[in-house]
Amino acid sequence: MYRKNEELWLSLLAMILIGGVYGIVFLFTRETPAASGLFGHLLGVLGFILMLMTEALYSLRKRSRRARWGRMSDWLKFHIFTGLVGPFMALLHTAWKFNGLAGAVTLLTVIIVLSGFVGRYIYTRIPRYMDGTELETPSGQFQAATLARARRTLSLWHAVHIPIGMALFAAAFIHIGGALYYATLLK
């Protein structure tokens, strides 16, 4: 079972470790780490970098016809891992305050992660070869109809998931710009 869902288990382990460090900081300082503090910023920056990697690297690999940087199934596992751990770190960065634009970014992050779980489920309904590529011609009329339905559902899911992700990153960049402006330039 571990090998089948290894990206989920590794994500859970990473989140437990990160949560443990967060708990140690909380116990040491006796307060929730502030989003604007060194540890809070570190969580936010690293979480955002992981989220950017989630989107950019997987999308580049998926659309690249010439470069073969590993199997797509491995890239999907990487996408899932960074797509869970990055948002978890960004959530810890919030210091449990969800006001204004930062609250909207957090809400969009939660929506995109939940949507990712739905997409993963739909993706697993499409039969694939061992290397992760789609099975082109399944045997039997029933299997062909099931494959066509799964592909249509995945296409519809992409039509929702990708614009939400774009809105998330647009809002996140505005949040980062505002944070930099107010925290550094106005001091």
C-alpha positions in Angstrom: 0.0 0.0 0.0 2.9 2.4 0.8 4.3 2.1 -2.7 1.0 2.8 -4.3 0.4 6.1 -2.5 4.0 6.9 -1.6 3.6 10.6 -2.4 0.7 10.9 0.0 2.7 9.1 2.8 5.8 11.2 2.2 3.6 14.4 2.2 2.1 13.3 5.5 5.5 12.6 7.0 6.9 16.0 5.8 3.8 17.8 7.3 4.2 16.0 10.6 7.9 17.0 10.7 7.1 20.6 9.8 4.3 20.7 12.2 6.6 19.3 14.9 9.1 22.1 14.3 6.2 24.6 14.4 5.1 23.1 17.7 8.7 23.4 19.1 8.8 27.1 18.1 5.4 27.6 19.7 6.6 25.9 22.9 9.9 27.8 22.9 8.4 31.3 22.3 5.0 30.5 24.1 3.1 32.2 21.3 1.9 31.4 17.8 4.7 32.2 15.4 3.8 35.5 13.7 3.4 35.6 10.0 5.6 38.6 9.9 8.3 37.0 12.1 11.4 35.2 10.8 10.0 31.7 11.3 6.6 32.8 9.8 8.2 34.3 6.8 10.4 31.3 6.3 7.3 29.1 6.3 5.5 31.4 3.9 8.5 31.7 1.5 9.3 28.0 1.4 5.7 27.1 1.1 5.2 29.5 -1.8 8.3 28.2 -3.5 7.0 24.7 -3.2 3.6 25.8 -4.6 5.4 27.5 -7.5 7.3 24.3 -8.1 4.1 22.4 -8.0 2.6 24.4 -10.8 5.6 25.4 -12.9 7.8 22.3 -13.0 5.0 19.8 -13.5 3.4 21.9 -16.2 6.7 22.4 -18.0 7.4 18.7 -18.0 3.9 17.8 -19.1 4.0 20.2 -22.1 7.6 19.5 -23.1 7.7 17.3 -26.2 11.5 17.3 -26.5 12.8 17.1 -23.0 12.3 13.8 -21.2 13.1 14.7 -17.6 11.9 11.5 -16.1 8.6 9.6 -16.2 5.3 11.6 -16.0 4.1 9.3 -13.2 7.1 10.5 -11.1 6.4 14.1 -11.9 2.8 13.7 -10.9 4.0 12.3 -7.5 6.3 15.3 -7.2 3.3 17.6 -8.1 1.2 16.0 -5.4 3.9 16.1 -2.8 4.7 19.8 -3.3 1.0 20.5 -3.8 0.3 19.3 -0.3 3.4 20.3 1.7 3.6 23.8 0.2 0.1 24.8 1.1 0.5 23.3 4.5 3.5 25.5 5.1 1.6 28.5 3.8 -1.3 27.7 6.2 1.1 27.7 9.1 2.5 31.0 7.8 -0.9 32.6 8.4 -0.6 32.4 12.2 -4.2 31.3 12.1 -5.4 34.8 11.0 -7.5 34.9 7.8 -8.1 38.6 7.2 -8.2 40.5 3.9 -6.3 39.4 0.8 -4.2 36.9 2.8 -7.4 35.3 3.9 -8.6 35.1 0.3 -5.3 33.5 -0.7 -5.7 31.0 2.1 -9.2 30.2 0.9 -8.1 29.8 -2.7 -5.3 27.5 -1.5 -7.7 25.3 0.4 -10.0 25.1 -2.6 -7.1 24.3 -5.0 -5.8 21.5 -2.7 -9.3 20.0 -2.4 -9.7 20.2 -6.1 -6.3 18.5 -6.5 -7.7 15.5 -4.5 -10.6 15.3 -6.8 -8.3 15.5 -9.9 -6.1 12.8 -8.4 -9.1 10.5 -8.1 -10.3 11.2 -11.6 -6.7 10.7 -12.9 -6.6 7.2 -11.3 -9.8 6.2 -13.2 -7.8 6.4 -16.5 -6.0 3.2 -17.3 -2.3 3.6 -17.8 0.8 1.7 -18.7 3.5 1.2 -16.0 5.4 4.3 -17.1 2.3 6.5 -16.5 1.3 7.1 -20.1 -2.4 6.6 -20.9 -3.6 3.4 -22.4 -4.7 4.4 -25.9 -6.9 1.6 -27.0 -8.5 -0.4 -24.2 -10.0 -3.7 -25.0 -13.8 -3.9 -25.0 -16.5 -1.5 -25.7 -17.3 -0.9 -22.0 -13.7 0.0 -21.2 -13.6 2.4 -24.2 -16.7 4.2 -23.0 -15.3 4.3 -19.4 -12.1 5.7 -20.7 -13.9 8.4 -22.8 -16.0 9.4 -19.8 -12.9 9.6 -17.5 -11.1 11.7 -20.1 -14.1 14.1 -20.4 -14.3 14.4 -16.6 -10.6 15.1 -16.3 -10.9 17.7 -19.1 -13.8 19.4 -17.2 -11.8 19.3 -14.0 -8.8 21.0 -15.7 -11.2 23.7 -16.9 -12.0 24.5 -13.3 -8.8 23.7 -11.5 -6.4 25.7 -13.7 -8.3 29.1 -13.5 -8.6 28.7 -9.7 -4.8 28.1 -9.6 -4.2 31.1 -11.7 -6.4 33.3 -9.4 -4.5 31.8 -6.4 -1.1 32.8 -7.8 -2.2 36.2 -8.9 -3.6 36.9 -5.4 -0.5 35.4 -3.8 1.8 37.7 -5.8 -0.3 40.7 -4.9 -0.1 39.6 -1.2 3.7 39.2 -1.4 4.1 42.6 -3.1 1.9 44.2 -0.4 3.8 42.4 2.4 7.2 43.6 1.0 5.9 47.1 0.5 4.4 47.5 4.0 7.1 45.5 5.8 10.2 47.0 4.2 9.6 50.1 2.1 7.4 51.9 4.7 9.8 51.3 7.6 
